[in-house]
């Protein structure tokens, strides 16, 4: 009988994640919920980078600093547990996946979020890539190559029992990385931020004369995706002055105020100099987008709210983005999917066709919603309620029957 849900987190866990992981929803359905934070072991640099934020204080939150103790905790979970993985399989978390795979504890993989810049691959093409890279043998890359998802079964890593998916492309884009096997059940829900949107679905907001900039946290504060790829290119000295020059330009051209929706893993002071002493609001991203006339953003999970609220969008890039192939591709493909031009904040004078950029392309927004947010026909319920409903069918079964 399944009584306990345990989330395995590899990126640093913050207090806002209790709601994101649906702890209240699952507890209201009779499950005991635990959070295992392995970030000090898996991504120590990211973990250290968030030391300025208060750590969660809860009897169901456990932080692991030593690999040996983490493996022992997994071995001691017991048969009444169901694990939910909060990150993709890779070299850094191999020991965690291996320890779980040696037990009979069923697990789910949350692969509900994806982006236009993430491209799905067939297993054959992945194998060809692996062999080509092996041919060009490099000791520094060898460790990464051996922990490719396609080789996971060779190391005894078993596929998930359930894979939680979102938009139509979440299966194609995330399938290999989520280790989906022939017997993995596909559970269609939606991208994680849609849960918050459901909570605010019937809350009205009067539009005000401002544009909201969706802060990415970096480079002032480390964000999950900026280590290590973009760290050397994405600097405060270059990024923030360019960003403020663009804000000044937009405010003058459009006659509105630019305000900042702070990234949840940031710790900005009030009216920071690097934002041109503009107003900064924390934990209000959705509310601010609903009230705004315009959204200014890079590629971000918060784009979900822009699409759902059908808001005009200015899509930004910079030299720091362009220097990183992964981030550059993500920006280009996301902008293309929304019918937007990329505005490089480092390239002055700005030449923006407002008549082209400000209108919303309703057809492309709808297509984006279906492909990357929510598959048509999936339930209008919180992701974790959908998950709980599925687990309730297993209450009288043993873990091996999942």
C-alpha positions as CSV (number, residue, x, y, z in Angstrom):
1,X,0.0,0.0,0.0
2,X,1.4,3.4,-1.0
3,X,1.3,5.8,1.9
4,X,4.3,8.1,1.4
5,X,5.4,10.3,-1.6
6,X,9.1,11.2,-1.6
7,X,10.4,13.9,-4.0
8,X,14.1,13.6,-5.0
9,X,15.4,17.1,-5.7
10,X,18.7,17.8,-7.4
11,X,18.5,21.6,-7.8
12,X,18.3,23.6,-4.6
13,X,14.9,23.5,-2.9
14,X,13.4,26.7,-1.7
15,X,10.2,27.2,0.4
16,X,8.1,28.1,-2.7
17,X,8.7,24.6,-4.0
18,X,6.5,23.1,-1.3
19,X,3.5,24.4,-3.3
20,X,5.1,23.7,-6.6
21,X,5.5,20.0,-5.7
22,X,1.9,19.9,-4.4
23,X,2.7,18.9,-0.8
24,X,-0.7,20.3,0.4
25,X,-2.6,18.6,-2.4
26,X,-1.0,15.2,-1.8
27,X,-1.4,15.5,2.0
28,X,-5.1,16.3,1.6
29,X,-5.3,13.0,-0.3
30,X,-4.0,11.1,2.6
31,X,-0.3,10.8,1.6
32,X,2.7,11.6,3.8
33,X,5.1,13.8,1.8
34,X,8.8,14.1,2.2
35,X,11.4,16.2,0.3
36,X,14.9,14.8,-0.2
37,X,17.2,17.6,-1.3
38,X,20.4,16.1,-2.8
39,X,21.6,19.4,-4.4
40,X,24.7,19.7,-2.1
41,X,25.9,16.4,-3.6
42,X,24.7,16.6,-7.2
43,X,25.2,20.4,-7.9
44,X,27.3,21.8,-5.1
45,X,28.0,25.1,-6.9
46,X,24.3,25.8,-7.3
47,X,23.7,24.9,-3.7
48,X,26.4,27.2,-2.5
49,X,25.1,30.0,-4.8
50,X,21.8,30.0,-2.9
51,X,23.1,30.3,0.6
52,X,21.7,33.9,0.8
53,X,18.2,32.4,0.8
54,X,16.6,31.0,3.9
55,X,16.5,27.3,3.9
56,X,13.1,25.5,4.2
57,X,12.2,24.6,7.8
58,X,9.9,21.7,7.9
59,X,9.8,18.2,9.4
60,X,9.3,16.7,6.0
61,X,12.3,18.4,4.4
62,X,15.7,16.6,4.5
63,X,19.0,18.0,3.2
64,X,21.8,15.6,2.3
65,X,25.4,16.7,2.2
66,X,27.0,13.3,2.0
67,X,26.5,10.7,-0.7
68,X,26.9,7.8,1.7
69,X,24.0,9.1,3.9
70,X,21.9,9.8,0.8
71,X,22.2,6.3,-0.5
72,X,21.5,4.8,3.0
73,X,18.3,7.0,3.2
74,X,17.1,5.7,-0.1
75,X,17.7,2.1,0.9
76,X,15.7,2.7,4.1
77,X,12.6,4.2,2.4
78,X,10.5,1.1,2.6
79,X,7.8,-0.5,0.5
80,X,5.1,2.0,1.2
81,X,6.9,4.8,-0.7
82,X,6.5,6.2,-4.2
83,X,9.3,8.4,-5.4
84,X,9.0,11.4,-7.8
85,X,12.2,12.4,-9.6
86,X,12.7,16.1,-9.9
87,X,15.5,16.1,-12.4
88,X,17.0,14.2,-15.4
89,X,19.4,11.3,-15.3
90,X,23.0,12.3,-15.7
91,X,26.5,11.7,-14.4
92,X,26.1,14.0,-11.4
93,X,23.0,12.1,-10.0
94,X,23.9,8.6,-11.2
95,X,24.5,7.3,-7.6
96,X,21.0,8.5,-6.6
97,X,19.3,6.7,-9.6
98,X,21.4,3.6,-9.0
99,X,20.5,3.4,-5.3
100,X,16.8,3.7,-6.1
101,X,17.1,1.2,-9.0
102,X,18.4,-1.4,-6.6
103,X,15.2,-1.2,-4.6
104,X,11.6,-2.3,-5.6
105,X,10.3,1.2,-4.9
106,X,8.2,2.5,-7.8
107,X,8.9,6.0,-9.1
108,X,7.6,8.7,-11.4
109,X,9.4,11.1,-13.5
110,X,8.1,14.7,-13.9
111,X,8.8,15.6,-17.5
112,X,5.9,18.1,-17.9
113,X,8.0,21.1,-18.8
114,X,9.7,21.5,-22.2
115,X,10.7,24.3,-24.5
116,X,11.0,24.9,-28.3
117,X,14.8,24.7,-27.9
118,X,14.7,21.1,-26.6
119,X,14.9,18.7,-29.5
120,X,13.8,15.1,-29.2
121,X,16.1,12.3,-30.5
122,X,15.5,8.7,-31.6
123,X,17.6,6.1,-29.8
124,X,19.4,5.2,-33.0
125,X,20.6,8.8,-33.5
126,X,21.7,9.0,-29.9
127,X,23.8,5.8,-30.3
128,X,25.4,7.2,-33.5
129,X,26.3,10.4,-31.6
130,X,27.8,8.4,-28.8
131,X,29.9,6.3,-31.1
132,X,31.1,9.4,-33.0
133,X,32.1,11.1,-29.7
134,X,33.8,7.9,-28.5
135,X,35.8,7.8,-31.7
136,X,36.9,11.4,-31.0
137,X,38.0,10.1,-27.6
138,X,38.6,12.8,-24.9
139,X,39.2,11.8,-21.3
140,X,37.3,14.9,-20.0
141,X,34.2,14.0,-21.9
142,X,34.3,10.2,-21.3
143,X,32.4,10.4,-18.0
144,X,29.6,12.4,-19.6
145,X,29.3,10.0,-22.5
146,X,29.0,6.9,-20.4
147,X,26.0,8.4,-18.5
148,X,23.9,9.2,-21.6
149,X,20.3,8.1,-21.0
150,X,20.5,5.5,-23.8
151,X,23.1,3.6,-21.8
152,X,21.3,3.7,-18.5
153,X,19.9,0.1,-18.7
154,X,23.5,-1.1,-19.0
155,X,24.2,0.3,-15.5
156,X,21.1,-1.2,-14.0
157,X,19.0,2.0,-14.1
158,X,15.4,1.1,-14.5
159,X,12.8,3.2,-16.2
160,X,10.1,5.1,-14.3
161,X,6.7,3.5,-13.6
162,X,4.9,6.7,-14.5
163,X,6.0,9.7,-16.5
164,X,4.1,13.0,-15.9
165,X,3.8,15.0,-19.1
166,X,2.5,18.4,-20.2
167,X,2.2,19.8,-23.7
168,X,2.2,17.6,-26.7
169,X,6.0,18.0,-27.3
170,X,6.9,17.1,-23.7
171,X,6.9,13.4,-24.7
172,X,9.0,13.8,-27.8
173,X,11.5,16.3,-26.3
174,X,11.8,14.7,-22.8
175,X,11.2,11.0,-23.4
176,X,14.8,9.8,-23.8
177,X,16.1,12.0,-20.9
178,X,13.2,10.8,-18.7
179,X,14.3,7.2,-19.3
180,X,10.8,6.2,-20.5
181,X,10.5,2.5,-21.1
182,X,8.0,0.2,-22.8
183,X,6.0,-0.3,-19.6
184,X,6.2,3.3,-18.4
185,X,2.7,4.8,-18.0
186,X,2.2,8.2,-19.6
187,X,0.2,10.5,-17.3
188,X,-0.9,13.7,-19.1
189,X,-1.2,16.8,-17.0
190,X,0.5,20.2,-17.9
191,X,3.5,22.3,-17.4
192,X,4.1,23.0,-13.7
193,X,3.3,26.7,-13.7
194,X,-0.1,25.9,-15.1
195,X,-1.1,24.8,-11.5
196,X,-0.5,28.3,-10.2
197,X,-2.6,29.7,-13.1
198,X,-5.5,27.4,-12.2
199,X,-5.4,28.8,-8.6
200,X,-5.8,32.4,-10.1
201,X,-8.1,31.5,-13.0
202,X,-11.1,33.4,-11.7
203,X,-9.2,36.3,-10.1
204,X,-9.6,39.5,-12.1
205,X,-6.9,42.1,-12.4
206,X,-7.4,45.7,-13.7
207,X,-4.9,46.5,-16.3
208,X,-2.4,49.3,-15.4
209,X,0.0,51.4,-17.4
210,X,3.2,49.4,-16.9
211,X,5.3,46.8,-18.6
212,X,6.6,44.0,-16.4
213,X,10.1,42.6,-16.9
214,X,10.4,38.9,-15.9
215,X,13.7,38.7,-14.0
216,X,15.9,35.6,-14.6
217,X,17.9,36.0,-11.4
218,X,21.2,35.7,-13.2
219,X,23.8,37.1,-13.4
220,X,23.3,38.8,-10.0
221,X,22.0,35.5,-8.5
222,X,22.7,32.1,-9.8
223,X,19.8,30.5,-11.6
224,X,19.7,26.7,-12.2
225,X,20.4,26.9,-16.0
226,X,23.2,29.4,-15.8
227,X,25.8,27.1,-14.2
228,X,28.2,26.3,-15.7
229,X,27.2,27.1,-19.3
230,X,26.6,30.8,-19.3
231,X,28.6,31.9,-16.2
232,X,31.7,33.2,-18.0
233,X,29.7,35.1,-20.6
234,X,26.8,36.5,-18.6
235,X,28.2,39.3,-16.4
236,X,26.6,42.0,-14.3
237,X,29.0,44.6,-15.7
238,X,27.7,44.2,-19.2
239,X,24.1,42.9,-18.8
240,X,22.5,45.3,-16.4
241,X,23.6,48.6,-18.0
242,X,22.3,47.3,-21.4
243,X,19.1,46.2,-19.8
244,X,18.5,49.6,-18.2
245,X,19.2,51.4,-21.4
246,X,16.6,49.3,-23.1
247,X,14.1,50.0,-20.3
248,X,14.7,53.7,-20.6
249,X,14.1,53.5,-24.4
250,X,10.9,51.4,-24.0
251,X,9.5,53.7,-21.3
252,X,10.0,56.8,-23.5
253,X,8.7,55.2,-26.7
254,X,5.6,53.5,-25.1
255,X,4.9,56.0,-22.3
256,X,4.7,53.5,-19.5
257,X,6.7,52.4,-16.5
258,X,8.8,49.2,-16.4
259,X,8.7,47.3,-13.2
260,X,10.5,44.1,-12.2
261,X,9.0,40.7,-11.3
262,X,11.8,39.1,-9.3
263,X,13.0,35.6,-9.9
264,X,12.0,33.3,-7.0
265,X,15.7,32.4,-6.3
266,X,16.8,36.0,-6.3
267,X,17.2,38.3,-3.3
268,X,17.1,41.8,-4.8
269,X,17.1,44.9,-2.5
270,X,14.3,47.5,-3.0
271,X,14.9,49.8,-5.9
272,X,18.3,48.3,-6.9
273,X,20.8,50.5,-8.8
274,X,21.5,47.8,-11.3
275,X,17.8,47.9,-12.4
276,X,17.9,51.7,-12.6
277,X,16.2,52.0,-9.2
278,X,13.0,50.5,-10.6
279,X,10.3,48.9,-8.5
280,X,10.9,45.2,-7.7
281,X,8.1,42.8,-6.7
282,X,8.7,39.4,-5.3
283,X,6.4,36.3,-5.7
284,X,3.9,38.3,-7.8
285,X,4.9,37.3,-11.4
286,X,1.5,36.0,-12.5
287,X,-0.4,38.8,-10.8
288,X,1.9,41.4,-12.4
289,X,1.5,39.9,-15.9
290,X,-2.3,39.8,-15.6
291,X,-2.2,43.6,-14.7
292,X,0.4,44.6,-17.3
293,X,0.0,46.1,-20.7
294,X,3.2,44.5,-21.9
295,X,5.6,41.8,-20.8
296,X,9.4,42.0,-21.4
297,X,11.3,38.7,-21.1
298,X,14.0,36.3,-22.1
299,X,13.1,32.6,-22.5
300,X,11.5,31.7,-19.2
301,X,9.0,29.3,-17.7
302,X,6.9,32.4,-16.9
303,X,6.1,32.7,-20.6
304,X,3.3,30.3,-19.8
305,X,1.5,33.1,-18.2
306,X,2.1,35.5,-21.1
307,X,0.6,32.9,-23.5
308,X,-2.4,32.1,-21.3
309,X,-3.2,35.8,-20.6
310,X,-2.6,36.6,-24.3
311,X,-0.2,39.5,-23.4
312,X,2.0,41.4,-25.9
313,X,5.6,40.4,-25.5
314,X,9.0,41.9,-26.2
315,X,11.6,39.1,-26.4
316,X,15.1,40.0,-25.4
317,X,18.6,38.6,-26.0
318,X,22.1,39.9,-25.3
319,X,25.7,39.3,-26.1
320,X,25.9,37.0,-23.0
321,X,23.1,34.8,-24.5
322,X,24.5,34.8,-28.0
323,X,27.9,33.6,-26.7
324,X,26.3,30.4,-25.3
325,X,25.0,28.1,-28.1
326,X,22.4,26.4,-25.9
327,X,20.9,29.7,-24.6
328,X,21.1,31.3,-28.1
329,X,19.2,28.4,-29.7
330,X,16.6,28.3,-26.9
331,X,15.9,32.0,-27.4
332,X,15.8,31.8,-31.2
333,X,13.4,28.9,-31.3
334,X,11.1,30.2,-28.6
335,X,10.9,33.6,-30.3
336,X,10.1,31.9,-33.6
337,X,7.4,29.7,-32.0
338,X,5.7,32.9,-30.7
339,X,6.1,34.9,-33.9
340,X,8.5,37.4,-32.1
341,X,11.7,39.1,-33.1
342,X,14.7,38.9,-30.9
343,X,15.8,42.3,-29.5
344,X,19.5,42.4,-28.6
345,X,19.8,44.9,-25.7
346,X,23.6,45.3,-26.5
347,X,23.0,46.6,-30.0
348,X,22.2,50.3,-30.2
349,X,20.5,52.3,-31.6
350,X,17.4,50.1,-31.3
351,X,15.3,49.6,-34.4
352,X,11.9,48.2,-33.3
353,X,8.8,48.1,-35.4
354,X,6.2,48.5,-32.7
355,X,3.3,47.8,-35.1
356,X,4.8,44.4,-35.6
357,X,6.0,43.6,-32.1
358,X,3.1,44.7,-29.9
359,X,0.2,42.7,-31.5
360,X,-0.5,39.2,-30.2
361,X,-0.5,36.4,-32.7
362,X,-3.4,34.4,-31.3
363,X,-2.9,31.4,-33.6
364,X,0.8,31.0,-32.6
365,X,0.0,31.5,-28.9
366,X,-2.6,28.7,-29.1
367,X,-0.2,26.4,-30.8
368,X,2.4,27.1,-28.2
369,X,-0.1,26.3,-25.4
370,X,-0.9,22.9,-26.9
371,X,2.7,21.9,-27.7
372,X,4.5,23.2,-24.6
373,X,2.0,23.9,-21.8
374,X,-1.1,21.6,-21.9
375,X,-2.1,18.9,-24.3
376,X,-5.7,19.3,-25.5
377,X,-8.1,17.1,-23.5
378,X,-6.0,16.7,-20.3
379,X,-7.7,17.3,-17.0
380,X,-8.2,20.8,-15.6
381,X,-6.9,19.7,-12.2
382,X,-3.7,20.4,-10.3
383,X,-0.9,18.2,-11.5
384,X,-0.6,16.5,-8.1
385,X,-4.3,15.9,-7.9
386,X,-4.1,14.1,-11.2
387,X,-1.2,12.1,-9.8
388,X,-2.9,11.4,-6.5
389,X,-6.0,10.1,-8.4
390,X,-3.8,7.7,-10.3
391,X,-2.1,6.5,-7.1
392,X,-5.4,5.9,-5.4
393,X,-6.0,3.1,-7.8
394,X,-2.9,1.4,-6.5
395,X,-3.6,1.6,-2.8
396,X,-4.5,-2.1,-2.5
397,X,-1.6,-3.2,-4.7
398,X,2.0,-3.9,-4.0
399,X,4.8,-1.7,-5.6
400,X,5.7,-4.4,-8.1
401,X,2.1,-4.2,-9.5
402,X,2.5,-0.5,-10.5
